[in-house]
Amino acid sequence: MPTEDSFVRDCFGGEMIALLDVGGEGRYATAMNLNPSAEKTLGLDKGQPIPNRIDGRAEDIPLPDSSVKTIIVERTPLRNESIQELARVATDDATLVFRHPVDEHSDPHARVKEQINGEVDIDQLELDGQLVQQLTIRHVKQAAPPKRYSHR
Ligand SMILES: C[S@@+](CC[C@H](N)C(=O)[O-])C[C@H]1O[C@@H](n2cnc3c(N)ncnc32)[C@H](O)[C@@H]1O
């Protein structure tokens, strides 16, 4: 049974993960992409393999506590379990960025703001021609009860 430290060393050369794109398909060259799908689902590259992929879901991230410095979640389902998992794998002082379509009837990031503490900044931008709300939380404080990593 690997320890948390040996798991990180074996998978990532002993480095913490600098950038994790949850539901990512390869938009960011330096990111690790956490995705249950092995293939891209959007755009002209649909069906092509997702690079730098970690096979997994946001609700059950196969990484140790406090192992990721920056997390981005773009247009990917956000369940309460996922929000708790993001808080668990974020390092102290991490930055989290969420981008989800603007909805005039409800705040797409309301539950994130309730569950993760830090310095909040809200903006709007276009992503592939779609208007999205960008929520940035800097200097994340541990908001979720830490869960021990177990090898799956
Ligand atoms: C609409 S696409 C967005 C892709 C990319 N993030 C972007 O904005 O261009 C949603 C992506 O989320 C992935 N996905 C779906 N459920 C997920 C989950 N529970 N955890 C992580 N990724 C998930 C899908 O496989 C798909 O790649």
PDBQT file of the ligand as one rigid body, heavy atoms in Angstrom, charges set to zero:
ROOT
HETATM    1  C1  LIG A 201     -18.634  20.879 -21.474  1.00  0.00    +0.000 C 
HETATM    2  S1  LIG A 201     -17.132  19.970 -21.345  1.00  0.00    +0.000 S 
HETATM    3  C2  LIG A 201     -16.010  21.280 -20.893  1.00  0.00    +0.000 C 
HETATM    4  C3  LIG A 201     -14.582  20.979 -21.263  1.00  0.00    +0.000 C 
HETATM    5  C4  LIG A 201     -13.587  22.088 -20.865  1.00  0.00    +0.000 C 
HETATM    6  N1  LIG A 201     -13.496  22.203 -19.429  1.00  0.00    +0.000 N 
HETATM    7  C5  LIG A 201     -13.966  23.403 -21.486  1.00  0.00    +0.000 C 
HETATM    8  O1  LIG A 201     -14.586  24.232 -20.822  1.00  0.00    +0.000 OA
HETATM    9  O2  LIG A 201     -13.640  23.590 -22.663  1.00  0.00    +0.000 OA
HETATM   10  C6  LIG A 201     -17.344  19.085 -19.804  1.00  0.00    +0.000 C 
HETATM   11  C7  LIG A 201     -16.179  18.164 -19.495  1.00  0.00    +0.000 C 
HETATM   12  O3  LIG A 201     -16.368  17.712 -18.167  1.00  0.00    +0.000 OA
HETATM   13  C8  LIG A 201     -16.059  16.334 -18.122  1.00  0.00    +0.000 C 
HETATM   14  N2  LIG A 201     -16.764  15.780 -16.949  1.00  0.00    +0.000 N 
HETATM   15  C9  LIG A 201     -18.059  15.380 -16.882  1.00  0.00    +0.000 A 
HETATM   16  N3  LIG A 201     -18.352  14.972 -15.631  1.00  0.00    +0.000 NA
HETATM   17  C10 LIG A 201     -17.204  15.121 -14.899  1.00  0.00    +0.000 A 
HETATM   18  C11 LIG A 201     -16.872  14.864 -13.549  1.00  0.00    +0.000 A 
HETATM   19  N4  LIG A 201     -17.775  14.375 -12.694  1.00  0.00    +0.000 N 
HETATM   20  N5  LIG A 201     -15.603  15.132 -13.142  1.00  0.00    +0.000 NA
HETATM   21  C12 LIG A 201     -14.676  15.618 -14.008  1.00  0.00    +0.000 A 
HETATM   22  N6  LIG A 201     -14.944  15.889 -15.301  1.00  0.00    +0.000 NA
HETATM   23  C13 LIG A 201     -16.197  15.647 -15.743  1.00  0.00    +0.000 A 
HETATM   24  C14 LIG A 201     -16.528  15.794 -19.455  1.00  0.00    +0.000 C 
HETATM   25  O4  LIG A 201     -15.929  14.549 -19.802  1.00  0.00    +0.000 OA
HETATM   26  C15 LIG A 201     -16.104  16.928 -20.380  1.00  0.00    +0.000 C 
HETATM   27  O5  LIG A 201     -14.782  16.749 -20.819  1.00  0.00    +0.000 OA
ENDROOT
TORSDOF 0
